[in-house]
Amino acid sequence: MLLGSVPSLTTHHALEETPMLGRLGPQDVNVLVVDDDDTSRTIVSAVLRGCSYRVRTAGSGAEAIELLQNEAPDTFHLVLSDVRMPEITGLDLLSFMQQDATLCSMPVILMSGMETEGLVHAAVASGADEYLSKPVTRKEAALMWQHVLRRRAGGRPRVPSQGTASSSLPSAVGLDASGNGVVSSVSPPQEPAAGSTQGLLADPLPSTVFKYCDAGQHPTLGAAASLSSIPRRPSDASQAMVDVGSAAARAAPPLPFAAGARRGAPTATKGDVLEVLCALRRTQRAAAGRLRRRLETVARDLEAAKEEAGRRWPQAGEEDAMQTAAPPAKRRAVQASDARPGAGGDRVVPGSEIVDQAMEQLQDLYFQDVAKADIAGSHSEDLSKFAQDLAELTRCSNLEPVATLNSGHLGGTAEVICAAAFDAYEEHFASVGVSRVIRVYDFHALLANPSALQYPILQLHTRSRLSSLSWNSYLPGRLLTADFDGGVQLWDVGTGADLNFFEEHSRRVWSVDFSRTDPSRFATAGDDACVRLWSTGDETSVATINVPAPACCIEHRPDDNTQIAVGCADERAYIYDLRATQAPLAVLRGASRAVSYVRWSGPDRLLAASTDSAVRLWQDPGGAGADAAAQRPAAVYRGHANQRGFVGLDARPDGRFVVGSETNAVYAFSRGLPFHTACHSLEGGDAPGQRTAFTTSVALARRSRHCLVANSRGVLQVLLQS
């Protein structure tokens, strides 16, 4: 039977058309899951499919809107969307659907990893059917189909049976004893007596189950009806579906005017207040249930961490007195794991500012790990994944300045540094820019005396402004530079000699790169939409790849001399096989603006930075199972600002990478974490009457934790990741 009191039951009604609205289950509901986080989207989809729902996914609000507009009207029956997404949020998607006549009747459930009072209120106030906290549980997913049933039943016209009185009250939706959906007519509840709390302690859910049946039959649940046979709710707001209890809201008398209220202004009824309070209580009960489950999970893992740490931790009530005596259990678990032989790096300390700043993101990671473990059927007490996340966070959580160099005359605009890089043995580093000068510095001398005034050990002058450079991985002192007029020069830094000059590009060369596996080969990418392959011994290129748009960046695959990655201005990155360059091996989509940098992070992972303020990661692009038509990124990293031009990107094989920002800062990331782990603002900021300073280049050392960062004021800093 249905929950709630059952006063004044009305007579049974039949539906106006057949087939009848009766049994409906998850297998009849097609859910569109919208989430920009790939891990969360995969977990939620798996939970829904486990409950027999049909599921399709969208990685952004824009993709969801495109699917909803292009698919047939009855393709989707429910939308489950994350609230916090870039560009188009879950609330924006809900607003769009409410304004669309064909989508306004579709239920929308919002979810988020953070359950703040303001966020819950915003979701409910915007018209969401429900608000869930991540990770979505199987129990919550199993009940989502009821929103579809309630929406469709509430907006469906009804015709009274023979010999029965008609009623204009809406239908109520609930569950029978078997857990199936039922639709019933409702009557206004009795107004509670003065001083009584009965109306606030139980939701007004008066109802009866009905069926289109012959006279004399007992009311039972009708035959199953497909969603496609149920008409959509009218778009007019006055005909919108009202929830259970709204009948009482219309039937109750209006509240008396408050003191000073303007007569004739809209007034709320007692039923309105009752309905809102009941809805608020349901929301708070659901939030409390989710919080209780989360606390139980944390308590279980806390006990596991205590056992692993091998010591007694403070009990409830002792934590305040011993707050500084020991770190939290999760942090201790990481310390214990790092104490094994051969482990190194930083430790998480009590009250760590690093952990405090990243607590929101760590919470999301922790509960995602819990959800993954639940789906896999493993024990969530295994804290190894969470300990690994904490270790990644602390491994590169600080960018400490070691030395600062200033080039040119007080950092004027003519001294913009376009690129900087370490040589293969990290004995020297070089910088190039619009000043037409190559500056080479002694790295060891700088580290030995970082406070001393540093001068270049070599300065080489060129004919044109310089855009990029590349050191040879095998031959010390071999350096390539590319310029704005389409030329490429090969230098011997040891002697200062110009070894060769290559000129085939008709416009500026944005990027040059030596092959990691063949020291005599290099490639260039230019504004003329051409990628050219060269040999250091020849003045003419050995091959040309015509790409679809101006090529902004290029890099050879580190373990395979037959593949190369190219980033273009058409919002795509491409992987080419140098043995067959007629068509790309893989097309990497996902960026909404030009791809400015591509960098390999290990042999099978590619990072691509674009001017939509994002860095995207692809797993094994161009591999044996790659799809040449399209590949979706495995992760997206945000936090920096990049809307206009080149700000720099560099990566290490161990998963660490850094990216510049138009806020004159550099951000450090770890590949396994979806948020930045450190940020540093450069010296040499804004100057009167000039544009805001911004980062122009970053470079990571391969043999140490040092990082080079340059900006548009000619400032070059050496940082240490610690």
C-alpha positions in Angstrom: 0.0 0.0 0.0 1.1 3.6 -0.4 2.8 5.5 2.3 0.8 8.2 4.1 -2.7 8.7 5.4 -5.8 7.9 3.2 -8.7 10.2 4.1 -11.6 10.9 1.8 -10.7 8.5 -1.1 -12.3 9.4 -4.4 -13.8 6.9 -6.7 -11.6 5.2 -9.3 -11.0 6.7 -12.7 -10.0 5.3 -16.0 -7.5 6.9 -18.3 -8.7 8.5 -21.5 -6.7 6.4 -23.9 -5.1 3.0 -24.1 -2.7 1.4 -23.4 -3.1 2.2 -19.8 -0.4 3.7 -17.5 0.4 1.0 -15.1 3.5 -1.0 -14.4 6.6 0.9 -15.3 10.2 0.0 -14.4 13.8 1.1 -15.0 14.0 -1.1 -18.1 11.6 1.3 -19.8 13.6 4.4 -19.0 16.4 5.8 -21.1 18.7 8.1 -19.0 21.0 10.7 -20.3 24.0 11.1 -17.9 25.8 14.4 -18.2 29.1 14.9 -16.5 32.4 16.4 -17.6 34.4 14.0 -15.3 35.0 10.8 -17.2 35.5 8.7 -14.1 32.3 9.9 -12.4 30.4 9.5 -15.7 31.6 5.9 -16.0 30.7 5.1 -12.4 27.2 6.5 -12.6 26.5 4.9 -15.9 27.6 1.5 -14.5 25.3 1.9 -11.5 22.3 2.8 -13.7 22.9 -0.1 -16.1 23.1 -2.4 -13.1 19.6 -1.3 -12.3 18.4 -2.1 -15.8 18.2 1.5 -17.1 19.2 2.3 -20.7 22.0 4.8 -20.6 23.6 7.3 -22.9 26.3 9.8 -21.8 27.4 13.4 -22.6 30.7 14.9 -21.5 29.5 18.5 -21.3 26.3 20.6 -21.2 26.8 21.6 -24.8 27.0 17.9 -25.9 23.9 17.1 -23.9 21.9 20.0 -25.5 23.0 18.8 -29.0 21.8 15.2 -28.2 18.5 16.4 -26.8 17.8 18.6 -29.8 18.9 16.1 -32.5 17.4 12.9 -31.2 13.8 11.9 -31.6 11.4 13.4 -28.9 10.9 10.2 -27.0 14.6 9.1 -27.1 15.3 10.2 -23.5 13.0 10.0 -20.5 15.3 11.4 -17.8 18.4 13.6 -17.5 20.9 13.0 -14.7 23.4 15.9 -14.8 26.3 17.1 -12.7 25.9 20.6 -11.4 29.4 21.9 -11.6 30.6 21.8 -15.2 32.6 24.3 -17.2 30.8 26.7 -19.6 27.3 25.1 -19.4 26.5 24.0 -15.9 23.8 21.6 -14.8 21.6 24.6 -13.8 22.1 26.1 -17.2 21.1 22.8 -18.8 18.0 22.7 -16.6 17.0 26.2 -17.5 17.4 25.4 -21.2 15.2 22.4 -21.0 12.5 24.3 -19.1 12.3 26.9 -21.9 12.0 24.2 -24.6 8.5 23.1 -25.4 9.6 19.5 -26.2 11.9 19.1 -23.3 10.2 20.9 -20.4 8.3 17.8 -19.4 11.4 15.7 -18.9 12.5 15.1 -15.3 15.9 16.4 -14.4 18.0 15.2 -11.5 21.1 17.1 -10.5 24.1 15.7 -8.7 27.4 17.0 -7.3 30.3 15.9 -5.2 29.7 18.8 -2.8 26.4 19.1 -0.9 26.3 22.7 0.4 23.1 24.2 1.5 23.3 26.9 -1.1 23.9 24.4 -3.9 21.0 22.2 -2.8 18.7 25.2 -2.5 19.7 26.5 -6.0 19.0 23.1 -7.5 15.6 22.7 -5.9 14.6 26.4 -6.5 15.5 26.0 -10.2 13.0 23.2 -10.6 15.2 20.0 -10.4 13.2 16.9 -9.6 15.8 15.7 -7.1 19.4 16.5 -5.9 21.9 13.7 -5.3 25.3 13.6 -3.8 28.1 11.8 -5.6 28.7 8.9 -5.6 25.1 8.0 -6.6 24.2 4.8 -4.8 22.4 1.8 -6.3 19.4 2.4 -4.0 19.0 6.0 -5.2 19.4 4.9 -8.9 16.8 2.1 -8.5 14.1 4.7 -7.6 14.8 7.3 -10.3 12.2 5.9 -12.7 9.5 7.2 -10.3 10.2 10.7 -11.5 9.2 9.7 -15.0 6.1 8.0 -13.8 5.0 10.9 -11.7 5.7 13.5 -14.4 3.8 11.6 -17.1 0.9 10.6 -14.9 0.5 14.0 -13.3 0.0 15.7 -16.7 -2.3 13.1 -18.2 -6.0 13.9 -18.6 -8.5 11.5 -16.9 -12.1 10.5 -17.7 -14.4 9.3 -15.0 -15.8 5.8 -15.1 -19.6 5.1 -15.5 -21.6 6.0 -12.5 -18.7 7.8 -10.7 -18.2 11.4 -9.9 -15.5 13.3 -11.7 -12.7 15.0 -9.9 -10.3 17.7 -11.0 -7.6 16.7 -8.5 -4.3 15.5 -9.8 -2.9 12.0 -9.7 -0.5 10.9 -7.1 2.4 8.5 -7.7 3.7 6.0 -5.3 4.7 2.4 -4.7 2.6 -0.7 -4.0 3.7 -3.5 -1.7 5.8 -5.0 -4.5 7.7 -1.8 -5.2 5.9 -1.1 -8.5 4.7 2.3 -9.6 1.0 3.2 -9.0 -1.1 6.2 -9.9 -3.9 7.4 -7.8 -6.3 10.3 -7.4 -6.1 12.4 -4.3 -8.4 14.5 -2.1 -7.4 17.4 0.1 -6.1 16.4 3.5 -7.8 17.4 6.6 -6.3 20.6 8.0 -4.4 19.8 11.2 -5.9 21.0 14.4 -4.4 24.1 16.0 -1.1 23.3 17.7 -1.0 19.9 16.1 2.2 18.7 14.4 0.6 15.9 12.5 0.6 17.7 9.2 4.4 18.4 9.5 5.4 14.9 10.6 4.0 12.9 7.7 3.9 13.8 4.0 0.3 14.3 2.6 0.1 11.2 0.4 -3.6 10.2 0.4 -4.1 7.8 -2.6 -5.7 4.7 -4.0 -4.6 2.4 -6.7 -6.7 2.2 -9.8 -7.1 0.2 -12.9 -9.1 0.4 -16.1 -11.3 -2.6 -15.3 -14.7 -4.1 -15.5 -17.4 -3.2 -12.9 -17.0 -5.1 -9.7 -13.2 -5.7 -10.1 -11.0 -4.9 -7.1 -8.8 -1.9 -7.9 -5.4 -3.3 -8.9 -2.4 -2.1 -10.9 -3.0 -1.9 -14.7 -1.1 -3.4 -17.5 2.3 -2.0 -18.4 2.5 1.0 -20.8 5.5 2.0 -22.8 6.8 5.6 -22.3 6.3 6.3 -25.9 2.5 6.0 -25.5 2.4 8.6 -22.7 1.8 12.1 -23.9 4.3 14.8 -22.8 3.3 17.4 -20.3 2.1 20.7 -21.9 4.7 23.4 -22.0 2.3 26.0 -20.5 3.3 26.6 -16.9 -0.3 26.6 -15.7 -0.7 23.0 -16.9 2.6 21.8 -15.4 2.7 18.7 -13.3 2.2 19.3 -9.6 3.7 17.1 -7.0 1.9 15.2 -4.3 0.3 17.6 -1.8 -0.3 20.4 -4.3 -4.0 19.6 -4.2 -4.0 20.5 -0.6 -2.1 23.7 -1.5 -4.9 24.9 -3.8 -7.8 23.8 -1.5 -6.4 25.4 1.7 -7.6 29.0 2.6 -5.1 31.8 2.1 -3.1 33.0 5.0 -4.2 36.3 6.6 -2.4 39.5 5.4 0.8 40.1 7.4 1.1 43.4 9.1 1.8 46.1 6.6 1.3 43.9 3.6 -0.2 45.5 0.5 -3.8 44.3 0.0 -4.2 42.7 -3.4 -0.6 41.4 -3.5 -0.1 37.6 -4.1 -0.6 35.6 -0.9 0.6 32.1 0.1 -1.9 29.6 1.5 -1.4 27.3 4.4 -1.2 24.5 1.9 1.7 26.2 0.1 3.6 26.4 3.4 2.8 22.8 4.2 3.9 21.7 0.7 7.2 23.6 0.9 8.0 22.3 4.4 7.2 18.7 3.4 9.5 19.1 0.3 12.2 20.6 2.5 11.9 17.8 5.0 12.2 15.2 2.2 15.3 17.0 0.9 17.0 17.2 4.3 16.1 13.6 5.1 17.7 12.5 1.8 20.8 14.6 2.5 21.0 13.2 6.0 20.8 9.7 4.6 23.6 10.3 2.1 25.7 11.9 4.8 25.1 9.0 7.2 26.2 6.5 4.5 29.3 8.6 3.8 30.2 8.8 7.5 29.8 5.0 7.8 32.2 4.6 4.9 34.8 6.9 6.3 34.5 5.3 9.8 35.1 1.9 8.2 38.1 3.1 6.3 39.3 4.9 9.4 39.4 1.7 11.4 41.3 0.0 8.5 43.8 2.9 8.5 44.2 2.6 12.3 45.0 -1.0 12.0 47.4 -0.4 9.2 49.2 2.4 11.1 49.6 0.0 14.0 48.7 2.4 16.8 45.7 3.7 18.7 44.1 6.9 17.4 41.9 9.3 19.4 38.4 8.3 20.0 35.4 10.6 19.8 35.8 13.4 22.3 39.5 13.0 22.4 40.2 14.6 19.0 40.1 18.2 20.2 42.6 17.5 23.1 44.9 15.5 20.8 44.5 17.6 17.6 48.2 18.3 17.3 49.4 14.9 18.6 48.9 12.9 15.4 47.9 13.4 11.8 44.6 12.2 10.4 44.3 8.5 9.7 44.3 8.9 5.9 47.5 11.0 6.0 49.1 8.5 8.4 48.3 5.8 5.9 50.3 7.6 3.3 53.2 8.1 5.7 53.1 4.4 6.5 53.2 3.5 2.8 56.0 5.9 2.1 58.1 4.4 5.0 58.8 1.2 3.0 62.4 0.7 1.8 63.2 2.8 -1.2 60.3 5.3 -0.7 61.1 8.9 -0.7 59.6 12.3 -1.3 57.6 14.6 1.0 55.4 13.6 3.8 51.9 14.9 4.7 52.1 16.7 8.0 49.3 17.5 10.5 47.4 20.6 9.5 49.1 20.6 6.1 48.1 23.6 4.1 48.4 21.5 0.9 45.8 19.1 2.1 43.6 21.8 3.5 43.5 23.7 0.1 42.8 20.5 -1.8 40.3 19.1 0.7 37.3 19.5 -1.6 39.0 17.8 -4.5 40.3 15.1 -2.2 36.8 14.4 -1.0 35.6 13.9 -4.5 38.5 11.6 -5.3 37.9 9.5 -2.1 34.3 8.9 -2.7 34.9 8.1 -6.4 37.4 5.5 -5.2 34.7 4.1 -2.9 32.2 4.0 -5.7 34.7 2.2 -8.0 35.4 -0.4 -5.3 31.7 -1.0 -4.8 31.1 -1.5 -8.5 34.1 -3.9 -8.7 32.9 -5.7 -5.7 36.2 -5.1 -3.8 36.7 -3.9 -0.3 36.7 -0.1 0.1 39.0 -0.5 3.1 41.8 -0.8 0.6 43.3 2.7 0.9 46.1 2.2 -1.6 44.5 4.2 -4.3 43.7 7.1 -2.0 47.2 6.9 -0.5 48.6 7.1 -4.0 46.5 10.2 -4.7 47.9 11.9 -1.5 51.4 11.0 -2.4 50.9 12.5 -5.9 49.6 15.7 -4.2 52.5 16.1 -1.9 55.2 15.1 -4.4 55.0 18.3 -6.3 53.0 20.6 -4.0 55.3 23.6 -4.1 57.2 25.7 -6.7 60.1 27.4 -5.0 62.0 30.2 -6.8 65.8 29.4 -7.1 67.0 32.2 -9.3 65.6 35.0 -11.4 67.1 36.4 -14.7 66.1 39.5 -16.5 66.9 39.9 -20.2 67.0 43.1 -22.2 66.3 46.6 -21.0 64.1 46.5 -17.9 61.9 43.9 -19.4 60.6 46.0 -22.3 58.2 44.6 -24.9 61.1 44.0 -27.3 62.4 41.4 -24.9 59.5 39.0 -24.9 60.9 35.4 -24.4 59.1 33.0 -26.7 60.8 29.7 -25.7 63.3 28.3 -23.2 64.6 24.8 -22.7 67.3 22.7 -20.9 69.8 20.7 -22.9 69.9 16.9 -22.7 72.4 16.8 -19.9 71.1 19.8 -18.0 74.4 21.6 -18.2 73.0 24.6 -20.0 69.6 26.2 -20.9 68.8 28.6 -23.6 66.1 31.2 -24.3 64.9 32.8 -27.5 62.5 35.6 -28.3 61.6 38.6 -30.3 65.0 40.3 -29.6 66.6 38.1 -32.3 69.2 36.9 -29.7 69.8 33.3 -28.5 71.0 33.4 -24.9 72.7 30.3 -23.4 73.3 30.1 -19.6 75.4 27.8 -17.5 72.9 25.9 -15.3 75.4 24.5 -12.8 77.0 27.9 -12.2 73.5 29.4 -11.6 72.7 26.7 -9.0 76.0 27.1 -7.3 75.5 30.8 -6.8 71.8 31.7 -7.5 72.0 35.2 -5.9 74.9 36.4 -8.0 74.3 38.4 -11.2 74.0 35.9 -14.0 75.2 36.6 -17.6 74.8 34.4 -20.6 77.9 32.4 -21.5 77.0 32.8 -25.2 74.8 35.1 -27.2 74.0 34.3 -30.9 72.3 36.9 -33.1 69.8 35.9 -35.9 68.2 37.7 -38.8 64.6 37.4 -37.5 62.5 37.2 -34.4 62.6 33.7 -32.9 59.6 31.5 -32.0 61.0 28.2 -30.7 64.0 26.0 -30.1 65.0 22.4 -29.6 68.1 20.7 -28.2 69.5 17.5 -29.7 69.1 14.5 -27.3 72.4 12.8 -28.3 74.8 15.5 -29.6 75.7 18.0 -26.9 75.6 21.6 -28.0 73.4 21.0 -31.1 70.6 23.5 -31.0 67.8 24.2 -33.5 65.9 27.6 -33.6 62.9 28.6 -35.7 62.0 32.2 -36.7 59.0 34.3 -37.7 60.0 34.4 -41.4 59.9 30.7 -42.0 63.6 29.9 -41.4 65.2 27.2 -39.2 68.9 27.3 -38.1 71.2 24.6 -36.7 73.8 25.8 -34.3 76.9 24.4 -32.5 76.6 26.1 -29.1 80.2 24.9 -28.2 81.8 27.0 -31.0 79.0 29.4 -31.8 79.0 28.2 -35.4 76.0 28.3 -37.7 76.0 24.8 -39.1 73.0 24.9 -41.5 70.0 27.0 -42.5 66.7 25.5 -43.7 64.1 27.6 -45.5 61.0 26.1 -47.1 58.1 27.4 -45.0 56.3 30.3 -46.6 55.2 31.8 -43.2 56.5 31.7 -39.7 57.5 28.5 -38.0 55.8 28.0 -34.7 57.5 24.8 -33.6 60.7 22.8 -34.2 61.5 19.4 -32.6 64.5 17.0 -32.7 63.6 13.3 -32.9 64.3 11.4 -29.6 65.4 8.2 -31.4 67.3 9.6 -34.4 69.7 12.6 -33.7 69.9 13.5 -37.4 66.1 14.0 -37.9 63.8 16.9 -37.0 60.4 18.3 -37.9 59.0 21.8 -38.1 55.4 23.1 -38.0 54.4 26.3 -39.6 51.7 28.9 -40.1 51.4 27.7 -43.7 49.6 24.5 -42.6 52.6 22.4 -43.4 54.6 20.0 -41.3 58.1 19.4 -42.8 60.5 16.5 -42.1 64.2 17.2 -42.3 67.6 15.6 -42.1 70.4 17.8 -40.6 72.7 16.9 -43.5 70.3 18.1 -46.2 69.1 21.7 -47.0 65.8 20.5 -48.4 63.1 18.7 -46.5 62.6 15.0 -47.0 58.8 15.0 -46.7 55.9 17.3 -46.2 52.6 16.7 -44.4 49.8 19.0 -45.4 47.6 19.4 -42.3 44.0 20.9 -42.3 45.0 24.2 -40.6 48.0 26.2 -39.4 50.2 23.9 -37.3 50.9 25.4 -33.9 53.1 22.7 -32.3 54.8 19.4 -33.0 56.6 16.6 -31.1 58.0 13.2 -32.0 56.7 10.2 -30.0 59.5 9.4 -27.6 59.6 5.6 -28.1 58.6 5.4 -31.8 60.4 7.3 -34.6 57.5 6.6 -37.0 54.9 8.7 -35.2 54.5 12.4 -34.6 51.9 14.5 -32.8 50.7 17.8 -34.3 48.4 20.5 -32.8 46.5 22.7 -35.1 44.4 25.9 -35.1 41.3 23.9 -36.1 40.8 22.8 -32.5 42.2 19.3 -33.1 45.4 17.4 -32.5 46.6 14.7 -35.0 48.8 11.7 -34.8 50.6 10.9 -38.1 52.5 7.8 -39.2 55.6 9.1 -41.0 55.6 6.1 -43.3 52.1 7.0 -44.6 51.3 10.7 -44.3 48.3 11.0 -46.6 45.9 10.7 -43.7 46.3 11.0 -39.9 46.5 7.9 -37.8 44.3 9.5 -35.2 42.3 12.7 -34.8 42.0 13.9 -31.2 39.0 16.1 -30.7 37.7 17.8 -27.6 39.2 21.3 -27.6 36.9 24.2 -28.4 39.7 26.5 -29.5 43.2 26.1 -31.2 45.5 23.5 -29.9 48.7 25.4 -29.0 50.9 22.6 -27.5 51.3 18.9 -27.7 53.6 17.0 -25.3 54.2 13.3 -24.7 53.9 12.3 -21.0 55.5 9.0 -21.3 55.5 6.7 -24.3 51.7 6.2 -24.6 50.1 9.3 -23.2 49.7 12.7 -24.9 48.9 16.0 -23.4 47.4 18.8 -25.5 46.9 22.4 -24.3 44.4 24.6 -26.1 43.3 28.3 -25.8 40.1 27.3 -24.1 42.1 27.2 -20.8 42.3 23.4 -20.7 44.9 20.6 -21.0 43.6 17.3 -22.2 45.1 13.8 -21.8 44.8 11.0 -24.3 45.7 7.4 -23.6 47.8 5.7 -26.3 46.6 7.8 -29.2 47.6 6.3 -32.5 48.0 2.9 -30.9 46.9 -0.5 -32.3 43.3 0.0 -31.2 43.1 3.7 -32.1 40.1 5.0 -34.0 41.3 7.3 -36.8 38.0 9.2 -36.9 37.9 10.4 -33.3 39.3 9.8 -29.8 37.9 11.2 -26.6 40.3 12.6 -23.9 40.9 10.4 -20.8 41.1 13.5 -18.6 40.8 17.3 -18.7 42.8 19.6 -16.5 41.8 23.2 -15.7 42.8 26.0 -13.4 45.1 28.2 -15.6 44.0 31.0 -17.9 44.7 30.7 -21.6 42.5 32.4 -24.1 44.8 34.4 -26.4 48.1 32.7 -27.3 51.1 30.6 -26.3 51.7 30.3 -22.5 53.8 27.1 -22.5 53.4 23.4 -21.7 55.9 20.7 -20.8 55.7 17.2 -19.3 57.8 14.5 -17.8 57.5 10.7 -18.3 56.6 10.2 -14.6 53.3 12.1 -15.0 54.1 15.5 -13.8 53.5 18.5 -16.1 53.4 22.3 -15.9 51.4 24.8 -17.9 51.7 28.6 -18.1 48.9 31.1 -17.6 47.9 34.5 -18.8 47.8 35.6 -15.2 51.6 35.6 -15.2 51.7 32.3 -13.3 52.7 28.7 -13.8 50.6 25.7 -12.6 51.9 22.3 -11.7 49.8 19.1 -12.2 50.2 15.4 -11.6 48.6 13.2 -14.3 46.6 11.2 -11.8 44.9 14.2 -10.1 42.3 16.3 -11.8 43.4 19.5 -10.1 46.6 21.5 -10.0 49.0 20.7 -7.1 51.0 23.9 -7.0 50.9 27.4 -8.5 53.6 30.1 -8.6 53.3 33.8 -9.8 56.3 35.2 -11.6 58.1 38.4 -10.7 58.0 41.1 -13.3 54.3 41.9 -13.5 52.4 44.7 -14.9 54.1 47.9 -16.1 52.4 51.3 -16.5 50.9 51.8 -19.9 51.7 48.2 -21.0 49.7 45.0 -21.4 49.4 42.7 -18.5 52.4 40.3 -18.2 51.7 36.7 -19.0 53.7 33.5 -19.1 55.1 32.6 -22.5 57.2 29.4 -21.9 57.8 26.6 -19.4 60.3 23.8 -19.5 60.9 20.8 -17.1 64.3 19.3 -16.4 64.4 15.5 -16.9 67.1 14.7 -14.4 66.1 17.0 -11.6 63.0 18.8 -10.2 63.8 22.1 -11.7 61.5 24.1 -14.0 62.2 27.1 -16.3 59.4 29.8 -16.6 59.6 32.8 -18.8 57.1 35.7 -19.3 56.3 38.6 -21.7 58.5 41.0 -19.7 61.7 39.1 -20.4 61.8 37.6 -16.9 63.2 34.1 -16.7 62.9 32.2 -13.4 64.3 28.8 -12.3 61.9 27.0 -9.9 62.3 23.9 -7.8 59.4 21.5 -7.5 59.3 20.3 -3.8 
